C-alpha cells in the first residue's frame, strides 16, 4: 500500500476520533461581543453584521431580542447554521437587547446579552446670534449652546466654523482649543480674533457622515495698551471614566500669556510622559488618554500650567469601572465527571473597588433557570457555588451559566459539564500469591471506560523495606506492550532464593485517565526462608556509587605514586667534579678509588707515596663487595680522623670502637669526593619492596575513608610485598 494513502487514512482516523470526542460535548461559545452596537434608523446598512460562533459538533443557532426569538424578515436576516445576524434596514422595533443561543444534542450555550441602539445626530434649534466681549491678552470662551444629541460618543466630535458655510474651520493650536463640552477657548486673545465674522459650533457624526451647525456667536475684542504677562490659570478640567481594559480621557486647560504648557502627574506622583504603552498626551498637552485602564490606574491625577511661573495644581479623578468580574481560581471551569460523582462550579462575582456590589448569581442550565429543589442542585455561599450531585450521563450533561450584574453591566459566564462512563474493571488478579523458584506468575487486568478516553496503566512495587518504585521490564519482570495492563513475574531460571525473596512485596496497578482512576493491589509472598540479603530485581548494572568509589580510589592512588616518585627523585645525590689539585698531581681519583679503595688515596700536593697498611677485609664476617660497602668501615665512632682545609685526609685511621649494626638497605648511602674535597652522601631510592609497602599503606587509608570491603581485600592482595628470595623482607 502506498505510504501516502496510509498517511491519509491515519489522519482521517485521528480526525474522526477528535470529532467524535467533540460531538459528545455541549457547545462552547467562542465569540465575543460589545456591550452596545449602534445603527441609524431608516438607512440602508452595508456593515451591520454580528457573528455568533460556538464550538463542539453540529450546532444550530438562534437569536433572541428581549427574550423573544428573532424571525427572518425583510430587514433582518438570520442564518441558523452559521450564527450570523444581519441588519439590512433598522426599524424602531429592531432595537433592544439581543442574545445568541448555540445548541447541539448535548446542551445550549449562551452569548453575553448586549444592546442594539440607534445611532443618531440631532440638530441645533433656531435662534438669534449672541455677542461675546473679551479683552486682548485675556482668556475668552465661546459656548456651544444647545448642542444636539449625538450617539455614540465615540463617533461624534465638535468642529468650530467661522464665517458663512461649513468649509472654514477655526484653527486649533496652543492658544485656541475646544473643551469636553464643545466650548471654544481662546487662552489669550488678540485683535485678529475679531474679524466681524460669526463663530458657529458644528457637530460631526462619523458613522452617518453628517454635520450640523448652530450656536452663532459674534466676538468683540477690546484692545489693550500694554502687553502684560499673565500667570497660568485653570479655565477647564474634566474627570475621566473607562471600563476595565478600555480607554479613558482626562482634560485640563490653562489660560495665560503666553499660553502655558501643561504637565501631568500620576497618582503615584510620577511625571507622565507621552508613551505608547500606557499614556498618550494630545491637544497640545491639554488631553491625557489612559490607553488600557487597569484598577490600579484609578485615582487623582494632577495637572499644572507651566509658563514663566507655575499654576497651582488641579486634581482630576480617573474612575475605572466594570461589570462584575470573577475572582479567585477555578471559576466556572469545565468539568468532566464520571457517573455517580459530584460536579462543583464556582461563580464568585465581585465589583471593582468603590463600585456597588453585584447581585447574587443566577444559575442556568442550557439557558434555562435551574430549579433548586429535590437535592439535585445545591447552592451555597450566597449562590456563588453550585453543586450537581450524583451526575448521570444523559440528564446532567450540558452547559451551565451564572449571571450577575451591577450598575455598569452584566456578567455571564458558562462552563460545560460532561458526564462520562467510569473506569470499570472487567478482570483482575487475586489479592495475594506465593512464588518459588521455577514459577511464572501472570497478573492480568482488563478494564474499560468512556469511549472518548484512553486508559493508562502504571505498575508500582513496594519491597519489604518500604521502598517504592515504578516497575520497568527486566530479567524477572515483563510488562505487556503497548497497554501495560499485564505484568509477568518470571523466576523459571532462578535458583537463588535471595532473588525470589527480593521479588516479594506489594504490587499496585494504577488505572487512570485525566478524570478518573482505579487502584488494584496484589501481595506477592514466598515460603522460602533465606538469610541472604535480598537482591534488587531491577538493577542490572553496576552500582553508580561503586563506580564513583573505584574512580576516586584510582585517582588517589595515582596521586600517591606521583608524590612518591617525586620524593625519590628529589633525594637522589648529585655527582660533583673532583679536586683540581688531585688531577694536577697526576692522579686519577676515580680510578684509584675503584682499584685501591678510599684509604690508598694520597694528598694532592704530597710527592711521597706512603706505605699505608692494607686493611685485611677477610677479618670481617661480611664480605665487602664494592666501594659503597668499603665506607662501612668508617661508620662507627672514629678516633683522630680529620681532614685538611684543602680536603686531603690527615691523621691515622683509628680502630673502630665497636661494630654497629649496618644501616637498613632501604636507605643506602654512597660517599663521593666533591669538587671542593667535601664528601657528599647520596641516598639511593628505596627498592620495589619499599614502594609496595607505601602502596599498601595508601590502600589502607583509602579503605578507611571509602567503605569498599571487597575491593579493599582484592587491592591489598596485589599491594602486599613478596618476601620470597629477599631476606630483608622475610
C-alpha positions in Angstrom: 0.0 0.0 0.0 1.3 3.4 -0.9 2.6 5.3 2.2 0.8 8.4 1.2 -2.5 6.5 1.3 -1.6 5.2 4.7 -0.9 8.7 6.0 -4.2 10.0 4.7 -6.1 7.1 6.4 -4.3 7.7 9.6 -5.0 11.4 9.6 -8.7 10.7 8.8 -8.9 8.3 11.7 -7.4 10.8 14.1 -9.8 13.5 12.8 -12.7 11.2 13.3 -11.6 10.4 16.9 -11.2 14.1 17.7 -14.5 15.0 16.1 -16.1 12.1 17.9 -15.0 13.5 21.2 -16.1 17.0 20.3 -19.5 15.7 19.2 -20.1 14.4 22.7 -19.5 17.8 24.3 -22.1 20.6 24.7 -21.4 23.8 22.7 -18.9 26.3 23.9 -19.4 30.0 22.9 -16.2 31.4 21.5 -17.4 34.7 20.0 -17.1 38.0 22.0 -19.5 40.9 21.8 -19.5 44.6 22.6 -21.8 45.9 25.3 -23.5 48.2 22.7 -24.0 48.4 18.9 -25.3 51.5 17.2 -27.1 51.6 13.8 -29.0 54.5 12.3 -32.7 54.2 11.6 -34.3 54.0 8.2 -31.0 53.8 6.5 -29.7 51.1 4.2 -26.9 49.4 6.1 -23.9 47.8 4.5 -21.9 46.9 7.6 -24.4 45.8 10.2 -23.5 42.1 10.7 -23.0 40.4 14.1 -21.4 36.9 14.1 -22.1 34.2 16.7 -19.8 31.2 16.8 -19.6 28.2 19.1 -17.5 25.0 19.0 -18.2 21.3 19.6 -20.1 19.4 16.9 -23.0 20.3 14.7 -24.6 23.4 16.1 -27.9 25.2 15.5 -28.0 29.0 16.2 -31.0 31.0 17.4 -31.1 34.8 18.1 -33.4 36.4 20.7 -34.4 40.0 21.1 -35.8 41.0 24.5 -36.2 37.3 25.2 -38.2 36.5 22.1 -36.8 34.6 19.1 -36.0 36.9 16.2 -37.5 35.6 12.9 -36.1 36.2 9.5 -37.8 39.3 7.9 -37.4 41.8 5.1 -34.9 43.9 7.0 -33.3 41.3 9.4 -31.6 38.2 8.2 -30.5 35.3 10.4 -28.5 32.2 9.4 -29.2 29.3 11.8 -26.3 27.2 10.6 -23.6 29.9 10.8 -25.0 32.1 13.6 -24.9 35.4 11.5 -27.3 38.2 12.4 -27.5 40.9 9.7 -29.5 44.1 9.7 -30.4 45.4 6.3 -32.5 48.4 7.4 -33.3 49.3 11.0 -36.8 49.8 12.1 -37.8 51.1 15.6 -38.8 47.5 16.7 -35.3 46.2 15.8 -33.6 48.0 18.7 -33.3 46.1 22.0 -31.3 43.5 23.9 -30.0 40.7 21.9 -28.6 37.3 22.8 -27.3 34.3 20.8 -28.1 30.7 21.6 -26.0 27.8 20.2 -27.5 24.3 20.6 -26.4 20.7 19.9 -27.6 17.3 21.2 -25.8 17.8 24.5 -26.7 21.3 25.5 -27.1 25.0 24.8 -24.5 27.8 25.1 -25.4 31.5 25.5 -23.7 34.7 24.5 -23.5 37.7 26.8 -26.6 39.9 26.3 -25.9 43.2 24.5 -27.9 46.2 23.3 -28.5 47.4 19.8 -29.2 51.2 19.9 -30.0 53.9 17.4 -27.1 55.9 16.0 -28.3 59.5 15.7 -27.5 63.1 15.4 -29.9 65.9 16.4 -30.0 69.5 15.2 -29.4 72.9 16.7 -32.5 74.9 17.4 -33.1 78.1 15.5 -32.1 81.2 17.4 -30.5 84.7 17.2 -26.7 85.1 17.3 -25.1 86.2 20.6 -22.2 88.5 21.2 -19.2 87.8 23.5 -16.9 90.6 24.5 -13.3 89.9 25.7 -10.1 91.9 26.4 -7.0 91.5 24.5 -4.4 89.1 26.1 -7.0 87.7 28.4 -8.9 84.4 28.3 -12.1 84.2 26.3 -14.7 81.4 26.0 -17.5 81.0 23.4 -20.1 78.4 24.4 -21.6 75.8 22.1 -25.2 76.5 23.0 -28.0 73.9 22.7 -25.6 71.2 21.4 -27.7 68.5 19.9 -27.7 64.8 20.9 -25.0 62.7 19.2 -24.7 59.0 19.7 -22.5 57.1 20.2 -20.0 59.5 21.8 -17.1 57.7 20.1 -18.5 58.7 16.7 -19.0 62.4 17.5 -16.8 65.5 17.6 -17.2 69.2 17.7 -15.9 71.4 15.0 -16.0 75.2 15.2 -16.7 77.2 12.0 -16.1 80.8 11.2 -17.9 82.8 8.5 -20.6 81.6 6.2 -20.8 78.0 5.1 -19.1 75.0 6.7 -15.7 74.9 5.0 -13.7 77.3 7.2 -12.7 75.8 10.5 -11.3 77.6 13.4 -7.7 76.6 13.7 -6.9 74.7 16.9 -3.4 75.4 18.3 -1.6 76.0 21.6 -3.6 79.3 22.1 -7.0 78.0 20.9 -8.7 74.9 22.0 -12.1 73.1 22.5 -13.1 71.5 25.8 -15.0 68.4 26.5 -18.3 70.2 26.4 -17.6 71.6 22.9 -16.9 75.2 24.1 -14.3 77.2 22.3 -11.4 78.7 24.4 -9.0 81.5 23.5 -6.3 81.1 26.2 -5.4 84.6 25.3 -6.9 86.8 22.7 -5.7 89.3 20.1 -7.5 91.7 17.9 -7.2 89.3 14.9 -9.7 87.1 16.6 -12.4 89.8 15.9 -12.8 89.8 12.2 -16.5 90.7 12.1 -17.3 87.1 11.1 -19.6 84.9 13.2 -18.3 81.8 15.1 -20.6 78.8 14.7 -20.5 75.4 16.6 -20.7 72.3 14.5 -21.2 68.6 15.4 -19.9 65.9 13.2 -21.3 62.3 13.3 -18.8 59.9 11.7 -21.0 56.9 11.3 -23.7 58.9 9.5 -21.2 61.2 7.8 -23.4 64.2 8.9 -22.6 67.7 10.2 -24.9 70.1 11.9 -24.1 73.7 12.8 -25.6 76.3 15.1 -25.0 78.5 18.1 -23.9 81.5 16.1 -21.7 84.0 18.1 -20.2 87.3 17.4 -16.8 88.1 19.1 -15.6 91.6 20.0 -12.1 92.2 21.4 -11.2 95.3 23.5 -7.7 96.3 22.6 -5.0 96.7 25.3 -2.5 99.4 25.5 0.1 97.3 27.3 1.3 93.7 26.9 1.1 92.2 30.3 2.5 88.8 31.4 -0.3 86.7 32.9 0.3 83.6 35.0 -1.4 80.3 34.2 -4.9 80.0 35.4 -7.1 76.9 35.2 -10.1 77.5 32.9 -11.3 73.9 32.4 -10.8 70.4 33.8 -12.7 67.2 33.3 -12.7 63.9 35.2 -12.4 60.6 33.3 -14.1 57.2 33.3 -13.2 54.0 31.5 -14.3 50.4 31.5 -11.8 47.9 32.7 -9.4 47.4 29.7 -10.8 50.3 27.8 -9.6 53.9 27.1 -10.2 56.9 29.4 -9.6 60.6 28.9 -8.7 63.5 31.3 -8.7 67.1 30.3 -7.1 70.3 31.7 -6.8 73.8 30.2 -4.9 76.8 31.4 -5.1 80.4 30.3 -2.1 82.8 30.4 0.1 85.0 28.3 2.0 83.5 26.7 0.0 80.2 26.5 1.4 77.9 29.1 2.4 74.2 28.8 0.6 71.5 30.7 2.2 69.0 33.0 0.5 65.7 34.1 1.4 63.8 37.3 0.1 60.3 38.0 -1.5 59.1 41.3 1.9 57.6 42.2 3.5 61.1 42.0 5.4 60.5 38.7 5.5 63.0 35.9 3.7 61.5 32.9 5.5 61.3 29.6 3.9 60.6 26.2 4.4 56.8 26.0 3.0 54.3 23.6 2.0 51.6 26.0 0.2 53.3 28.9 -0.4 57.0 28.3 -1.0 59.4 25.3 -0.8 63.2 25.6 -2.5 65.2 22.9 -4.2 68.5 22.0 -1.1 70.5 22.9 -0.9 68.8 26.4 -4.5 69.5 27.3 -5.7 65.9 26.9 -4.3 62.8 28.8 -5.5 59.4 27.5 -5.1 56.2 29.5 -4.8 53.6 26.8 -5.8 50.5 28.7 -7.5 51.1 32.0 -6.5 48.9 35.0 -7.9 49.1 38.5 -4.6 50.3 39.8 -4.7 53.3 37.4 -7.7 54.7 39.3 -7.2 57.8 41.4 -6.5 61.5 41.3 -4.2 62.9 38.6 -2.6 66.3 38.9 -2.3 68.8 36.0 -0.3 72.1 36.2 0.0 75.1 33.9 3.7 76.0 33.4 4.8 79.3 32.0 7.3 81.7 33.4 5.5 80.8 36.7 3.7 77.7 37.6 -0.1 77.4 38.3 -1.5 75.8 41.4 -2.1 72.0 41.0 -5.5 70.9 39.7 -6.9 67.5 40.6 -8.9 65.3 38.2 -10.2 61.9 39.0 -10.0 58.8 36.8 -12.6 56.1 37.5 -12.0 52.6 36.3 -15.3 50.6 36.3 -16.6 47.3 35.1 -19.4 44.9 35.1 -18.9 42.1 37.8 -15.8 40.1 37.4 -14.8 36.6 38.7 -12.1 36.5 41.3 -10.1 33.5 42.5 -9.2 30.2 40.9 -11.3 27.5 39.3 -14.1 30.0 38.4 -16.6 28.5 36.0 -14.2 25.8 34.8 -15.4 23.0 32.6 -15.9 19.7 34.4 -15.7 16.1 33.1 -17.0 13.8 35.8 -17.7 10.1 36.0 -21.2 8.8 36.5 -22.3 8.9 40.1 -19.9 11.6 41.3 -20.3 15.3 42.1 -19.6 18.3 39.9 -18.9 21.7 41.5 -19.0 25.2 39.8 -17.8 28.4 41.3 -19.1 31.9 40.3 -17.6 34.3 42.8 -18.6 37.6 41.2 -17.2 40.8 42.6 -17.3 44.5 41.6 -14.2 46.6 41.4 -13.2 48.7 44.4 -15.5 51.7 45.1 -18.3 50.2 42.9 -21.7 48.9 44.0 -21.7 45.2 44.9 -23.1 42.8 42.3 -26.3 40.9 42.6 -26.2 37.3 43.7 -25.6 34.9 40.8 -28.5 33.4 39.0 -27.8 29.8 37.7 -29.0 28.4 34.5 -28.6 25.1 32.6 -28.7 25.4 28.8 -30.1 28.9 29.1 -33.0 27.9 31.4 -33.1 28.9 35.1 -32.3 25.9 37.4 -35.0 24.7 39.8 -33.2 24.4 43.1 -35.2 21.6 44.9 -35.1 17.9 45.4 -31.4 17.8 46.4 -30.1 17.5 42.8 -28.6 21.0 42.9 -27.1 22.5 46.0 -26.3 26.3 46.1 -24.1 27.8 48.8 -22.0 30.8 49.7 -24.7 33.4 48.7 -25.4 31.5 45.4 -21.7 31.6 44.4 -21.2 27.8 44.5 -23.3 25.3 42.6 -23.0 21.5 43.3 -24.6 19.0 40.9 -24.9 15.7 42.8 -24.9 12.1 41.6 -24.4 13.1 38.0 -25.8 11.0 35.2 -24.7 10.8 31.7 -27.9 11.7 29.9 -29.6 14.2 32.2 -26.8 16.2 33.7 -24.5 16.8 30.7 -24.9 20.3 29.4 -23.8 24.0 29.6 -24.2 25.7 33.0 -24.4 29.5 33.2 -24.1 32.0 36.1 -25.3 35.6 35.7 -24.7 38.7 37.9 -24.9 42.4 37.3 -24.2 45.8 38.8 -24.6 49.4 37.7 -22.0 49.0 35.0 -23.1 45.9 33.2 -23.9 42.2 33.2 -21.6 39.2 33.8 -22.5 35.9 32.1 -20.1 33.0 32.4 -20.6 29.4 31.5 -19.0 26.1 32.0 -19.5 22.7 30.4 -20.4 19.5 32.4 -19.7 16.3 30.6 -20.6 13.1 32.3 -18.6 10.1 31.3 -18.6 6.4 32.0 -16.5 5.4 35.0 -13.5 3.1 34.8 -14.8 -0.4 35.1 -12.5 -3.4 35.9 -13.6 -6.5 34.0 -10.8 -8.9 35.0 -8.3 -8.7 37.8 -5.8 -10.9 39.7 -6.3 -12.2 43.2 -5.3 -10.2 46.2 -2.2 -12.3 47.0 0.1 -15.0 45.5 3.1 -17.1 46.6 6.0 -17.8 44.4 9.0 -20.2 44.5 12.0 -20.7 42.1 10.7 -22.0 38.7 7.4 -20.2 38.8 5.8 -17.9 36.2 3.1 -15.6 37.6 0.9 -13.5 35.2 -1.0 -10.6 36.7 -3.6 -9.7 34.0 -6.1 -6.8 34.1 -8.9 -5.9 31.8 -10.7 -2.6 32.2 -12.7 -0.1 30.1 -14.0 3.4 30.4 -15.8 6.1 28.3 -15.2 5.6 24.6 -13.9 9.2 24.3 -11.0 8.5 26.6 -7.9 6.2 26.6 -6.8 4.3 29.7 -3.3 4.3 31.1 -1.6 1.8 33.3 1.2 2.1 35.8 2.7 -0.7 37.9 4.4 0.2 41.2 6.3 -2.2 43.5 7.0 -1.7 47.3 9.6 -4.0 48.7 9.8 -5.4 52.3 11.8 -2.4 53.4 9.1 0.0 52.2 11.0 1.3 49.2 8.6 2.2 46.3 9.5 2.3 42.7 7.8 2.2 39.3 8.2 -1.2 37.6 10.0 -1.5 34.3 10.6 -4.6 32.3 13.8 -6.5 33.1 15.0 -10.1 33.6 12.3 -11.0 36.1 9.5 -8.6 35.3 7.8 -8.4 31.9 5.2 -5.7 31.2 2.9 -6.1 28.2 3.1 -3.5 25.4 1.6 -1.1 24.5 -1.1 -1.1 27.1 1.0 -2.1 30.1 -2.1 -3.8 31.7 -0.3 -7.2 32.2 2.7 -7.9 34.5 4.5 -11.3 34.4 6.9 -12.3 37.2 9.3 -14.9 35.7 11.6 -16.9 38.0 11.9 -20.1 36.0 15.7 -19.7 35.6 16.2 -18.5 39.2 17.9 -20.8 41.7 19.0 -18.2 44.2 16.4 -17.8 47.0 17.5 -14.3 47.6 16.3 -13.2 44.1 12.9 -14.7 44.7 12.7 -13.1 48.1 13.6 -9.7 46.5 10.5 -10.0 44.3 8.1 -10.3 47.2 6.2 -7.3 48.4 3.2 -5.2 47.5 2.3 -4.6 43.8 0.0 -1.8 42.8 -1.6 -1.1 39.4 -2.9 2.4 38.8 -5.5 2.5 36.1 -6.3 6.1 35.2 -7.1 8.9 32.8 -7.4 12.7 33.4 -10.7 12.4 35.1 -10.8 9.1 37.0 -8.6 6.4 38.4 -8.8 2.9 40.0 -6.2 1.1 42.1 -5.6 -2.7 42.2 -3.4 -4.1 45.0 -1.7 -7.5 44.9 0.7 -9.0 47.6 3.4 -11.4 46.5 4.9 -13.7 49.1 7.2 -16.8 49.3 7.6 -19.7 51.8 11.4 -19.7 51.2 13.4 -18.8 54.3 16.6 -17.0 53.4 19.3 -15.3 55.4 20.9 -13.8 52.4 20.2 -10.1 51.8 17.6 -9.8 49.0 18.9 -8.7 45.6 17.4 -6.0 43.6 15.4 -7.5 40.7 15.6 -4.3 38.8 19.2 -3.1 38.9 21.1 -5.0 36.2 24.1 -2.7 36.1 26.9 -1.7 38.4 26.0 0.5 41.3 26.7 4.1 40.5 28.2 4.7 43.9 30.6 1.7 43.5 31.9 3.2 40.2 32.4 6.5 41.9 34.4 4.9 44.7 36.6 3.0 42.3 37.3 6.1 40.3 38.2 8.1 43.4 40.5 5.3 44.6 42.3 5.1 41.3 42.8 8.8 41.1 44.1 8.9 44.7 46.5 6.0 44.1 47.9 7.7 41.0 48.5 10.9 43.0 50.3 8.9 45.8 52.5 7.2 43.2 53.4 10.5 41.6 54.2 12.0 45.0 56.5 9.1 46.0 58.3 9.2 42.7 58.9 12.9 43.0 60.3 12.5 46.5 62.6 9.7 45.4 63.9 11.8 42.5 64.4 14.7 44.8 66.5 12.7 47.3 69.0 11.4 44.8 72.5 12.8 45.3 74.4 14.7 42.7 77.7 13.9 41.2 80.4 16.5 41.6 83.8 17.0 39.9 87.0 16.0 41.8 89.5 18.4 43.2 91.6 20.1 40.6 94.8 19.5 42.7 94.3 15.8 42.5 94.3 15.9 38.8 97.2 18.3 38.7 99.3 15.9 40.8 98.9 13.2 38.1 96.4 11.1 39.9 93.1 9.7 38.7 91.0 9.8 41.8 88.1 7.8 40.4 90.3 5.1 39.1 92.3 4.8 42.3 89.1 4.6 44.3 87.9 1.7 42.2 91.3 -0.1 42.3 92.6 0.6 45.8 89.8 1.9 47.9 89.5 5.1 49.8 92.5 4.7 52.2 95.1 4.5 49.3 94.5 8.0 48.0 97.3 10.4 48.9 97.3 14.1 49.2 97.3 16.1 46.1 100.4 18.1 47.0 102.4 15.2 48.5 105.0 13.6 46.2 105.6 10.8 48.7 103.6 7.7 48.4 103.2 6.5 51.9 103.0 2.8 52.6 99.8 2.6 54.4 99.0 -0.8 55.7 96.5 -2.7 53.6 93.3 -3.4 55.5 92.5 -7.1 55.8 89.0 -7.4 54.6 88.8 -11.0 55.5 88.6 -10.0 59.1 85.1 -9.1 58.7 82.3 -11.6 58.5 80.5 -9.7 55.9 82.4 -9.5 52.6 82.9 -6.1 51.1 81.7 -6.2 47.5 82.1 -2.7 46.3 83.3 0.8 47.2 80.0 1.6 48.8 80.5 -1.3 51.2 84.0 -0.1 52.0 82.6 3.1 53.5 81.0 0.9 56.1 84.5 0.6 57.7 84.1 4.2 58.9 80.6 4.2 60.0 81.4 3.9 63.7 82.9 6.3 66.1 86.5 7.1 64.8 89.3 8.5 66.7 91.6 11.2 65.3 90.2 11.2 61.8 90.4 14.6 60.3 90.9 16.4 57.0 93.0 19.4 55.9 91.4 22.6 54.7 92.1 21.6 51.1 90.1 18.4 51.6 93.0 15.9 51.9 92.9 13.4 54.7 95.4 13.5 57.6 95.8 11.6 60.7 95.6 7.9 61.5 92.8 5.5 60.7 91.8 4.7 64.2 90.3 1.4 65.1 86.5 1.4 65.5 85.4 1.2 69.0 82.8 -1.3 68.1 80.9 -2.7 65.2 77.5 -1.2 64.8 74.6 -2.8 63.1 74.6 -1.9 59.4 72.1 0.6 58.2 68.9 -0.6 56.6 69.3 -1.3 53.0 66.2 0.7 52.4 68.3 3.8 52.6 71.9 3.1 51.4 74.5 5.8 51.4 77.1 6.5 48.8 80.2 8.7 49.6 81.9 10.6 46.7 84.6 13.1 46.6 83.4 16.6 45.9 85.0 19.2 43.8 86.0 21.0 47.0 87.1 17.8 48.6 83.8 17.9 50.5 82.2 14.5 50.7 78.6 14.0 49.7 76.3 11.3 50.8 73.8 10.1 48.2 70.6 8.3 49.4 69.6 5.6 47.0 65.8 5.3 46.3 64.0 2.5 48.1 63.7 -0.7 46.2 60.4 -2.0 44.9 59.6 -3.7 48.1 59.5 -0.3 49.9 57.2 1.1 47.2 54.9 -1.8 47.6 54.8 -1.2 51.3 53.9 2.5 50.8 51.2 1.4 48.3 49.8 -0.9 51.0 49.6 1.9 53.5 47.8 4.1 50.9 45.3 1.3 50.3 44.6 1.0 54.0 44.0 4.8 54.1 41.6 4.5 51.1 39.7 1.7 52.7 39.3 3.6 55.9 37.8 6.6 54.0 35.9 4.7 51.3 33.9 1.7 52.6 34.6 -0.9 49.8 35.4 -4.2 51.7 35.5 -6.5 48.7 37.6 -4.0 46.6 40.0 -3.3 49.5 40.7 -7.0 50.1 41.4 -7.5 46.4 43.6 -4.4 46.1 45.5 -5.3 49.3 46.4 -8.7 48.0 48.1 -7.1 45.0 49.9 -4.5 47.1 51.3 -7.0 49.7 55.2 -7.2 49.1 56.6 -10.6 48.2 59.2 -11.8 50.7 60.4 -14.9 48.8 64.1 -14.6 47.9 64.6 -11.4 49.8 66.0 -11.9 53.3 65.4 -8.2 54.1 61.6 -8.7 53.8 61.4 -12.1 55.4 
